[in-house]
Amino acid sequence: MDGVQLRSHVPDHDLEQKLLEMLRSVEPPALIVFGGSAGTGKTALMARLRQAAPELFGETIADATHTESPGEEQVTRLASFFSPFADGAAPTAGPTRVIALNTGMALRFFHKIREDEEAPSLTALESILLSRLGVPRPAPAVGAMEWLNEAVLVLNLDLRRTAGGPEALFQGMLKALDPDDPSGVLEGAMRCASCQVREWCWPRTNAELVSADKTGTVLDGAVALASLERGRNIAPRELWALAAALVLGGARGVDPCEDVANAFVTGNVSRLRDGLLPGAALESLANDEPLAASLLALDPTLQPNAEAHEEIASAGIDPADDADRLIALLGGADPTKRLAVRTVAAHAAAGPGLTGRYRARARWLAAQLTPGPSPDEHFRAALSAFDGPPDPAADMRILETLAVGLARGFGRKVGADTFLPVDKPGQIHKYGVLVGANLSSQNLLQITPDPHQEDNPVGANLLRYKPVALPVRLGRHQLEITLPIWRLLQAAAAGTLPGTNDLERFHGLRRAVESAVLELSLNPENALLISDIEAGRHWRAANVRTRGGDLLNVYEVS
């Protein structure tokens, strides 16, 4: 790694310490596999570990993720590296072997090696490694190489929480942007010492803001919510791109110092105002940066909020008050820092003041905007249930929300009975056929263990893994209920029926419902609901067991 990469790397000291303790134990792992997509820090973590204790490591491969697919030479190299763990091999001795291997490369390697008759058989290792990387695999035969289960440690760095608390990566990234930190990304910002227009420098002021505890915590919380929206942790590279873009205030393709100097020379106050963190940079970035677009959609100043409304309503009436308010919110206690805030405030005081959005966003960045109650808190509570021991009461509450949402979103209630359609959403028929379904009591809907915690408990614990989606089984299908799906089902449970487009967006959910309904329709004990769609009439049909035999009982229902 070059100097900038080294300075921008945010070490996970807790993970490093635990790994070193494990390697120094009586029975260290024989093999450590660092998985994860590009930019998750596999190479940097391996380098820091080897630097701290080189004597603990044996053969190391740090570049097995640098190509799309392993060539013949690399397959041979990997086969040799993994040969001590071939099927039937005895427990290995010697220092721990370490490799960086993403999931795609692992899949392609094991596929190619199975086609090579001269290569060692690695079926047990393949099953263990891929399942711990999150790829569903059949379990190896009971008793087959039991030592391998304890000998292989897999750390999928995609599972490492990148936002949502001081122990996550993003706050560490933001602190590394402190321009006064000689060990940070900006190396103490030596260029600033001779700057003649420092009071106009929004990049430096932005760097001072994001590296501060309050603003950093606010941005970290917003990114954590964006990760819930996506149903996955956000990659460190994307976080670095966002942090850099926010600091630069939307500047693209130019030296930020020249951008600042040009604004000063031309007296372009709007460029300074927009470049500062509460300005229009986020809107500009949203066109090219997906994560910035997610943050813009989650900006609490755009949500129903009494405090934000207060800021918006009072802006522009008294320009001097706007200026004082901006300095109070973002100016900080040290008058030699955050100079661009004071420059924007001085221009605002001279008129026409600040826009309501500017004042509201400044209040948000200063951690003084209290978010209102959100239905998303129920989702967060549901996720937290996976952090501790099983809680049957919590599981029942989750199941109830999901079952009611599925029933009302996809089906129809008739009295106490729920019916789900056999036809696919969007199909047009004169008559509709629905089958009776009680998802909870018929065990069609179940909360399942989190697959990462179940298949790789040691690795998940070391990474302080926190689930960002609810694992459930609907019929024969394993699903992840993400925050958008939760919102859809919660809205349906509350009586707001989703449209066909909503149901089509969540393709996996729709397919799982169709499959579950098909299973139900094959059971003659389940009642049917037959609807005359044009006339709006409905008939319930069910088998009734009498002393004379089974009869089909059909009657009209409202």
C-alpha positions as CSV (number, residue, x, y, z in Angstrom):
1,M,0.0,0.0,0.0
2,D,1.1,3.6,-0.7
3,G,1.4,6.3,1.9
4,V,-2.2,7.6,1.4
5,Q,-3.6,4.1,1.7
6,L,-1.7,3.4,4.9
7,R,-2.9,6.7,6.5
8,S,-6.5,6.1,5.4
9,H,-6.5,2.5,6.8
10,V,-8.6,2.4,10.0
11,P,-7.2,-0.5,12.0
12,D,-9.5,-2.7,14.0
13,H,-7.4,-3.1,17.1
14,D,-9.9,-5.2,18.9
15,L,-10.0,-7.8,16.1
16,E,-6.3,-7.7,15.7
17,Q,-5.7,-8.3,19.4
18,K,-8.2,-11.2,19.5
19,L,-6.6,-12.9,16.5
20,L,-3.1,-12.6,18.0
21,E,-4.4,-14.1,21.2
22,M,-5.9,-16.9,19.3
23,L,-2.7,-17.5,17.3
24,R,-0.7,-17.6,20.6
25,S,-3.1,-20.1,22.2
26,V,-2.3,-23.8,22.8
27,E,-4.3,-24.8,19.7
28,P,-4.2,-22.0,17.1
29,P,-6.1,-22.4,13.9
30,A,-4.2,-24.1,11.1
31,L,-5.8,-22.0,8.4
32,I,-7.2,-18.5,8.4
33,V,-9.2,-17.3,5.4
34,F,-9.9,-13.6,5.1
35,G,-12.9,-13.2,2.8
36,G,-14.9,-10.2,1.7
37,S,-15.3,-8.0,-1.4
38,A,-12.6,-5.6,-2.7
39,G,-11.6,-2.8,-0.4
40,T,-12.8,-4.5,2.9
41,G,-9.3,-4.4,4.3
42,K,-8.1,-8.0,3.9
43,T,-4.6,-7.2,2.7
44,A,-4.1,-4.4,5.3
45,L,-5.3,-6.6,8.2
46,M,-3.0,-9.4,7.1
47,A,0.0,-7.0,6.8
48,R,-0.6,-5.6,10.3
49,L,-0.9,-9.0,11.8
50,R,2.3,-10.3,10.2
51,Q,4.1,-7.1,11.2
52,A,3.1,-7.6,14.8
53,A,4.1,-11.2,15.1
54,P,5.7,-12.7,12.0
55,E,6.8,-15.8,13.8
56,L,3.1,-16.9,14.2
57,F,2.5,-17.2,10.4
58,G,3.4,-19.8,7.9
59,E,2.7,-19.6,4.2
60,T,0.7,-16.6,3.2
61,I,-1.2,-15.6,0.0
62,A,-2.4,-12.1,0.0
63,D,-3.2,-11.7,-3.7
64,A,-5.7,-14.5,-4.4
65,T,-8.4,-11.9,-5.1
66,H,-6.7,-9.8,-7.7
67,T,-8.2,-11.5,-10.8
68,E,-11.7,-12.4,-11.8
69,S,-10.9,-16.1,-12.2
70,P,-7.9,-18.1,-11.3
71,G,-5.6,-19.1,-14.1
72,E,-3.9,-22.4,-14.4
73,E,-0.8,-21.3,-12.5
74,Q,-2.9,-19.8,-9.7
75,V,-5.1,-22.9,-9.4
76,T,-1.9,-24.9,-9.0
77,R,-0.6,-22.5,-6.4
78,L,-3.8,-22.5,-4.4
79,A,-4.1,-26.3,-4.7
80,S,-0.6,-26.6,-3.2
81,F,-1.5,-24.1,-0.5
82,F,-4.6,-26.0,0.6
83,S,-3.0,-29.5,0.2
84,P,-2.5,-30.0,3.9
85,F,-6.3,-29.9,4.3
86,A,-7.1,-32.4,1.5
87,D,-9.7,-35.1,2.2
88,G,-8.4,-37.7,4.5
89,A,-5.4,-35.7,5.6
90,A,-4.2,-35.8,9.2
91,P,-4.2,-32.7,11.4
92,T,-1.4,-30.3,10.3
93,A,1.4,-29.0,12.4
94,G,3.4,-25.8,12.0
95,P,2.6,-22.1,11.8
96,T,-0.9,-20.9,10.7
97,R,-1.4,-20.5,7.0
98,V,-3.2,-17.3,5.9
99,I,-5.0,-16.4,2.7
100,A,-7.1,-13.5,1.4
101,L,-9.8,-15.1,-0.8
102,N,-13.1,-13.5,-1.8
103,T,-16.2,-15.7,-2.4
104,G,-16.2,-15.5,-6.1
105,M,-12.6,-16.6,-6.4
106,A,-13.2,-19.4,-3.9
107,L,-16.2,-20.7,-6.0
108,R,-14.3,-20.6,-9.2
109,F,-11.2,-22.3,-7.7
110,F,-13.2,-25.2,-6.2
111,H,-15.1,-25.6,-9.5
112,K,-11.8,-25.8,-11.5
113,I,-10.0,-28.1,-9.1
114,R,-12.9,-30.7,-9.2
115,E,-12.2,-31.0,-12.9
116,D,-8.5,-31.7,-12.4
117,E,-8.0,-35.4,-11.8
118,E,-4.4,-34.9,-10.5
119,A,-5.4,-32.2,-8.0
120,P,-6.0,-33.1,-4.3
121,S,-9.6,-33.7,-3.3
122,L,-10.8,-30.8,-1.1
123,T,-14.5,-31.5,-0.7
124,A,-14.6,-31.2,3.1
125,L,-12.6,-28.0,3.1
126,E,-14.9,-26.6,0.3
127,S,-18.0,-27.3,2.3
128,I,-16.6,-25.7,5.5
129,L,-15.0,-22.7,3.8
130,L,-17.9,-21.8,1.5
131,S,-20.6,-22.2,4.1
132,R,-18.7,-19.9,6.4
133,L,-18.4,-17.4,3.6
134,G,-22.2,-17.4,3.3
135,V,-22.7,-19.8,0.4
136,P,-25.4,-22.5,1.2
137,R,-23.7,-25.9,1.1
138,P,-24.6,-29.4,2.2
139,A,-22.8,-30.3,5.5
140,P,-19.9,-32.8,5.2
141,A,-20.5,-36.3,6.3
142,V,-20.7,-36.8,10.1
143,G,-17.3,-37.7,11.4
144,A,-15.5,-36.7,8.2
145,M,-12.3,-34.8,9.2
146,E,-13.7,-33.4,12.5
147,W,-10.4,-31.7,13.2
148,L,-10.9,-29.5,10.2
149,N,-13.9,-27.7,11.7
150,E,-11.7,-26.4,14.6
151,A,-8.7,-25.9,12.4
152,V,-10.2,-23.5,9.8
153,L,-11.1,-19.9,10.8
154,V,-13.0,-17.9,8.2
155,L,-13.4,-14.1,8.6
156,N,-15.8,-12.7,6.0
157,L,-15.0,-9.0,6.3
158,D,-18.2,-8.1,4.5
159,L,-19.9,-8.9,7.8
160,R,-17.9,-6.4,9.7
161,R,-20.1,-3.5,10.8
162,T,-18.9,-0.4,9.0
163,A,-21.3,2.1,10.5
164,G,-23.5,2.5,13.6
165,G,-21.3,3.1,16.6
166,P,-17.8,4.1,17.6
167,E,-16.6,0.5,17.2
168,A,-17.6,0.5,13.5
169,L,-15.3,1.7,10.7
170,F,-16.9,4.9,9.5
171,Q,-16.4,7.1,12.6
172,G,-12.7,6.0,12.5
173,M,-12.5,7.1,8.9
174,L,-14.0,10.5,9.7
175,K,-11.6,11.0,12.5
176,A,-8.7,10.2,10.2
177,L,-9.7,13.3,8.2
178,D,-8.8,15.7,11.0
179,P,-6.5,18.2,9.3
180,D,-4.6,18.8,12.5
181,D,-3.6,15.2,12.9
182,P,-0.1,14.6,11.5
183,S,-0.8,10.8,11.3
184,G,-4.1,11.3,9.5
185,V,-5.0,11.3,5.8
186,L,-4.1,15.0,5.5
187,E,-0.8,14.6,7.4
188,G,-1.4,17.8,9.4
189,A,-2.5,19.8,6.3
190,M,0.9,21.4,5.9
191,R,-0.3,23.3,2.8
192,C,-2.7,25.3,5.0
193,A,0.2,27.0,6.8
194,S,0.9,29.3,3.9
195,C,-2.7,29.7,2.7
196,Q,-3.9,33.3,2.2
197,V,-7.6,32.5,1.8
198,R,-8.0,30.0,4.6
199,E,-11.2,31.7,5.8
200,W,-12.8,30.7,2.5
201,C,-11.6,27.1,2.7
202,W,-14.7,24.9,3.0
203,P,-12.7,21.6,2.5
204,R,-10.6,22.2,5.6
205,T,-13.7,23.4,7.6
206,N,-15.6,20.3,6.4
207,A,-12.8,18.1,7.5
208,E,-12.8,19.7,10.9
209,L,-16.5,19.2,11.1
210,V,-16.8,15.5,10.1
211,S,-13.8,14.5,12.3
212,A,-15.5,16.1,15.4
213,D,-17.5,13.8,17.6
214,K,-21.0,15.4,17.2
215,T,-21.1,15.7,13.4
216,G,-19.2,12.4,12.9
217,T,-21.8,10.6,15.1
218,V,-24.7,12.2,13.1
219,L,-23.2,11.1,9.7
220,D,-22.4,7.7,11.1
221,G,-26.0,7.2,12.2
222,A,-27.3,8.3,8.8
223,V,-25.0,5.8,7.0
224,A,-26.1,3.0,9.4
225,L,-29.7,3.6,8.5
226,A,-28.7,3.5,4.8
227,S,-27.1,0.1,5.4
228,L,-30.4,-1.1,6.8
229,E,-32.2,0.2,3.8
230,R,-29.9,-1.8,1.6
231,G,-29.9,-4.9,3.8
232,R,-26.1,-5.1,3.9
233,N,-23.1,-3.4,5.4
234,I,-21.7,-0.6,3.2
235,A,-18.2,-1.3,1.7
236,P,-15.3,0.7,3.1
237,R,-14.4,2.0,-0.3
238,E,-17.9,3.5,-0.8
239,L,-17.6,5.1,2.7
240,W,-14.2,6.6,1.8
241,A,-15.7,8.0,-1.4
242,L,-18.6,9.6,0.5
243,A,-16.3,11.1,3.2
244,A,-14.0,12.6,0.6
245,A,-16.8,14.0,-1.5
246,L,-18.5,15.6,1.6
247,V,-15.2,17.2,2.6
248,L,-14.5,18.5,-0.9
249,G,-18.0,20.0,-1.0
250,G,-18.9,18.7,-4.4
251,A,-15.6,19.6,-6.1
252,R,-14.7,17.3,-9.0
253,G,-11.7,17.1,-11.2
254,V,-10.0,20.2,-9.7
255,D,-7.4,20.9,-7.0
256,P,-9.6,21.9,-4.0
257,C,-7.1,24.6,-3.1
258,E,-7.5,26.1,-6.6
259,D,-11.3,25.8,-6.3
260,V,-11.2,27.7,-3.1
261,A,-8.8,30.4,-4.5
262,N,-11.0,30.8,-7.6
263,A,-14.1,31.3,-5.4
264,F,-12.3,33.9,-3.3
265,V,-10.9,35.8,-6.3
266,T,-14.3,36.0,-8.1
267,G,-16.1,36.7,-4.8
268,N,-18.3,33.6,-5.5
269,V,-20.0,33.4,-2.1
270,S,-22.6,30.9,-3.3
271,R,-19.8,28.4,-4.1
272,L,-18.4,28.8,-0.6
273,R,-21.9,28.5,1.0
274,D,-22.8,25.5,-1.1
275,G,-19.4,23.8,-0.5
276,L,-19.8,23.9,3.2
277,L,-21.3,20.8,4.8
278,P,-24.9,22.1,5.2
279,G,-24.9,23.4,1.6
280,A,-26.0,21.9,-1.7
281,A,-23.1,19.5,-2.1
282,L,-25.2,16.5,-1.0
283,E,-27.7,17.2,-3.7
284,S,-25.0,17.5,-6.3
285,L,-23.3,14.3,-5.1
286,A,-26.5,12.4,-5.2
287,N,-26.4,12.4,-9.0
288,D,-23.2,10.3,-9.1
289,E,-22.8,8.7,-5.6
290,P,-25.4,6.1,-4.7
291,L,-24.6,6.4,-1.0
292,A,-25.0,10.2,-1.2
293,A,-28.4,9.6,-2.8
294,S,-29.3,7.3,0.0
295,L,-28.3,9.9,2.6
296,L,-30.3,12.6,0.8
297,A,-33.4,10.4,0.9
298,L,-32.9,9.9,4.6
299,D,-32.1,13.6,5.4
300,P,-34.2,14.2,8.5
301,T,-34.6,17.9,7.6
302,L,-36.9,16.6,4.8
303,Q,-39.0,14.5,7.2
304,P,-41.9,15.7,9.4
305,N,-40.1,17.2,12.3
306,A,-41.2,20.0,14.6
307,E,-37.6,21.2,15.3
308,A,-36.7,21.2,11.6
309,H,-39.9,23.1,10.9
310,E,-38.9,25.7,13.5
311,E,-35.6,26.3,11.8
312,I,-37.1,26.5,8.4
313,A,-39.9,28.9,9.5
314,S,-37.6,31.3,11.2
315,A,-34.9,31.5,8.6
316,G,-34.4,34.6,6.5
317,I,-36.4,36.9,8.8
318,D,-33.4,38.2,10.7
319,P,-30.1,37.7,8.8
320,A,-28.1,38.6,11.9
321,D,-29.9,35.9,13.8
322,D,-29.2,33.4,10.9
323,A,-25.5,34.2,11.2
324,D,-25.4,33.9,15.0
325,R,-27.4,30.6,14.8
326,L,-24.9,29.1,12.2
327,I,-21.9,30.0,14.4
328,A,-23.6,28.6,17.5
329,L,-24.4,25.4,15.7
330,L,-21.2,24.7,13.7
331,G,-18.7,27.4,14.6
332,G,-17.1,25.5,17.5
333,A,-15.4,27.0,20.6
334,D,-12.0,27.6,18.9
335,P,-12.1,30.8,16.8
336,T,-9.1,29.7,14.8
337,K,-10.9,26.7,13.4
338,R,-14.0,26.2,11.2
339,L,-13.2,29.6,9.6
340,A,-15.4,29.0,6.6
341,V,-18.4,28.8,8.9
342,R,-17.7,32.3,10.2
343,T,-17.2,33.6,6.6
344,V,-20.5,32.2,5.5
345,A,-22.1,33.6,8.7
346,A,-20.6,37.1,8.0
347,H,-22.0,37.1,4.4
348,A,-25.4,35.9,5.7
349,A,-25.6,38.6,8.3
350,A,-25.1,41.2,5.5
351,G,-28.2,39.8,3.9
352,P,-30.2,38.0,2.7
353,G,-29.5,35.5,5.5
354,L,-29.7,31.7,5.2
355,T,-32.3,29.4,3.7
356,G,-34.5,27.4,6.0
357,R,-32.9,24.2,4.7
358,Y,-29.4,25.4,5.4
359,R,-30.3,26.3,9.0
360,A,-32.2,23.0,9.5
361,R,-29.3,20.9,8.1
362,A,-26.8,22.8,10.3
363,R,-28.9,21.9,13.3
364,W,-28.9,18.3,12.2
365,L,-25.1,18.2,11.8
366,A,-24.7,19.7,15.2
367,A,-26.7,16.8,16.7
368,Q,-29.4,19.1,17.9
369,L,-32.2,17.8,15.7
370,T,-34.2,15.2,17.6
371,P,-35.6,12.6,15.2
372,G,-39.3,11.9,15.6
373,P,-40.8,8.5,16.3
374,S,-40.3,6.1,13.5
375,P,-41.9,2.7,12.7
376,D,-38.3,1.6,11.8
377,E,-37.6,1.3,15.6
378,H,-39.8,-1.9,15.6
379,F,-37.4,-3.3,12.9
380,R,-34.4,-2.4,15.0
381,A,-35.9,-4.0,18.0
382,A,-36.6,-7.1,15.9
383,L,-32.9,-7.2,14.8
384,S,-31.7,-6.7,18.4
385,A,-33.5,-9.9,19.4
386,F,-30.8,-11.8,17.5
387,D,-28.1,-10.3,19.8
388,G,-29.0,-12.2,22.9
389,P,-30.5,-15.6,23.8
390,P,-33.8,-16.7,22.1
391,D,-36.8,-14.7,23.2
392,P,-40.0,-16.5,22.3
393,A,-42.2,-13.5,23.1
394,A,-40.1,-11.3,20.8
395,D,-40.3,-13.9,18.1
396,M,-44.0,-14.1,18.3
397,R,-44.3,-10.3,17.9
398,I,-42.2,-10.5,14.8
399,L,-44.1,-13.4,13.4
400,E,-47.4,-11.7,14.0
401,T,-46.3,-8.5,12.1
402,L,-45.0,-10.6,9.2
403,A,-48.0,-12.9,9.1
404,V,-50.6,-10.2,9.2
405,G,-48.7,-8.1,6.6
406,L,-48.3,-11.0,4.2
407,A,-52.0,-12.0,4.7
408,R,-53.3,-8.5,4.1
409,G,-50.7,-7.5,1.5
410,F,-51.2,-10.6,-0.7
411,G,-54.6,-12.0,0.3
412,R,-58.0,-11.3,1.7
413,K,-59.6,-11.6,5.2
414,V,-63.1,-13.2,5.5
415,G,-64.2,-13.2,9.0
416,A,-61.5,-14.8,11.1
417,D,-60.0,-16.7,8.0
418,T,-57.2,-15.5,5.8
419,F,-57.0,-16.5,2.1
420,L,-54.0,-16.1,-0.2
421,P,-54.4,-16.1,-4.0
422,V,-53.3,-19.0,-6.1
423,D,-52.9,-16.7,-9.2
424,K,-49.9,-14.5,-9.5
425,P,-50.2,-10.7,-8.8
426,G,-51.3,-8.8,-11.9
427,Q,-53.1,-11.7,-13.7
428,I,-56.6,-10.8,-14.8
429,H,-59.4,-13.4,-14.6
430,K,-63.1,-13.4,-14.3
431,Y,-62.9,-15.6,-11.3
432,G,-60.2,-15.6,-8.6
433,V,-59.2,-18.6,-6.5
434,L,-57.7,-18.2,-3.0
435,V,-56.7,-20.8,-0.5
436,G,-57.1,-20.7,3.2
437,A,-53.9,-19.9,5.0
438,N,-52.8,-19.3,8.6
439,L,-49.1,-18.8,8.1
440,S,-48.2,-19.0,11.8
441,S,-50.3,-22.0,13.0
442,Q,-49.5,-24.0,9.9
443,N,-45.8,-23.5,10.4
444,L,-45.4,-22.0,7.0
445,L,-43.7,-18.9,8.4
446,Q,-40.8,-19.4,10.8
447,I,-38.0,-17.3,12.2
448,T,-34.7,-19.1,11.5
449,P,-31.3,-18.7,13.1
450,D,-29.1,-16.2,11.4
451,P,-27.1,-18.2,8.9
452,H,-23.8,-16.3,9.6
453,Q,-24.1,-16.8,13.3
454,E,-25.1,-20.4,12.9
455,D,-22.6,-21.5,10.2
456,N,-19.6,-19.5,11.4
457,P,-20.1,-18.5,15.1
458,V,-16.4,-18.0,15.8
459,G,-15.8,-15.7,12.8
460,A,-19.1,-13.8,13.4
461,N,-18.2,-13.2,17.1
462,L,-14.7,-12.0,16.2
463,L,-16.1,-9.6,13.7
464,R,-18.8,-8.3,16.2
465,Y,-21.3,-9.2,13.5
466,K,-24.8,-7.7,13.7
467,P,-27.5,-8.8,11.4
468,V,-29.1,-6.1,9.1
469,A,-32.0,-8.3,8.0
470,L,-34.4,-10.8,9.6
471,P,-33.9,-14.4,8.5
472,V,-37.2,-16.2,8.0
473,R,-38.5,-19.3,6.2
474,L,-41.7,-19.0,4.2
475,G,-42.7,-22.5,3.0
476,R,-39.6,-24.0,1.6
477,H,-37.9,-20.6,0.9
478,Q,-35.3,-18.9,3.0
479,L,-35.8,-15.1,3.0
480,E,-34.1,-12.1,4.4
481,I,-36.7,-9.5,5.6
482,T,-34.9,-6.2,5.0
483,L,-36.1,-2.8,6.2
484,P,-38.0,-1.9,2.9
485,I,-39.8,-5.3,3.0
486,W,-40.6,-4.8,6.7
487,R,-42.1,-1.4,5.9
488,L,-44.2,-2.9,3.1
489,L,-45.6,-5.6,5.4
490,Q,-46.1,-3.3,8.3
491,A,-48.0,-0.9,6.1
492,A,-50.1,-3.7,4.8
493,A,-50.8,-4.9,8.4
494,A,-52.0,-1.4,9.2
495,G,-54.4,-1.4,6.3
496,T,-52.4,0.3,3.6
497,L,-52.6,-2.3,0.8
498,P,-49.5,-2.4,-1.5
499,G,-49.9,-2.0,-5.2
500,T,-48.8,-4.5,-7.8
501,N,-45.6,-2.6,-8.4
502,D,-44.7,-2.8,-4.7
503,L,-45.2,-6.6,-4.7
504,E,-43.2,-6.9,-8.0
505,R,-40.3,-5.0,-6.5
506,F,-39.8,-7.7,-3.8
507,H,-39.4,-10.6,-6.2
508,G,-38.1,-13.1,-3.7
509,L,-41.0,-12.4,-1.3
510,R,-43.6,-12.8,-4.0
511,R,-42.1,-16.0,-5.2
512,A,-42.0,-17.4,-1.7
513,V,-45.7,-16.6,-1.2
514,E,-46.7,-18.2,-4.5
515,S,-44.8,-21.4,-3.6
516,A,-46.3,-21.5,-0.1
517,V,-49.8,-21.0,-1.5
518,L,-49.2,-23.8,-4.1
519,E,-48.4,-26.2,-1.3
520,L,-51.5,-25.2,0.6
521,S,-53.7,-25.6,-2.4
522,L,-52.7,-29.3,-2.7
523,N,-54.1,-30.1,0.7
524,P,-57.8,-30.8,0.5
525,E,-58.3,-29.8,4.1
526,N,-57.7,-26.2,3.3
527,A,-60.7,-24.1,2.4
528,L,-61.0,-22.2,-0.8
529,L,-62.4,-18.8,-1.6
530,I,-63.8,-18.4,-5.1
531,S,-64.4,-14.8,-6.2
532,D,-66.5,-13.4,-9.1
533,I,-64.3,-10.4,-9.7
534,E,-66.7,-8.5,-11.9
535,A,-69.7,-9.1,-9.7
536,G,-67.8,-8.7,-6.4
537,R,-69.3,-11.9,-5.0
538,H,-67.4,-14.5,-3.0
539,W,-68.0,-18.2,-2.0
540,R,-66.2,-20.2,0.6
541,A,-65.7,-23.9,-0.3
542,A,-64.5,-26.5,2.2
543,N,-64.6,-30.2,2.8
544,V,-66.8,-31.1,5.7
545,R,-66.6,-34.5,7.3
546,T,-70.1,-35.9,8.2
547,R,-71.3,-39.3,9.3
548,G,-72.2,-40.1,5.7
549,G,-68.8,-39.1,4.4
550,D,-67.0,-36.0,3.2
551,L,-69.1,-33.3,1.6
552,L,-68.1,-30.1,-0.2
553,N,-69.8,-27.2,1.6
554,V,-70.1,-24.0,-0.5
555,Y,-71.7,-20.9,0.7
556,E,-71.6,-17.2,-0.2
557,V,-69.6,-14.8,2.1
558,S,-69.3,-11.1,2.2
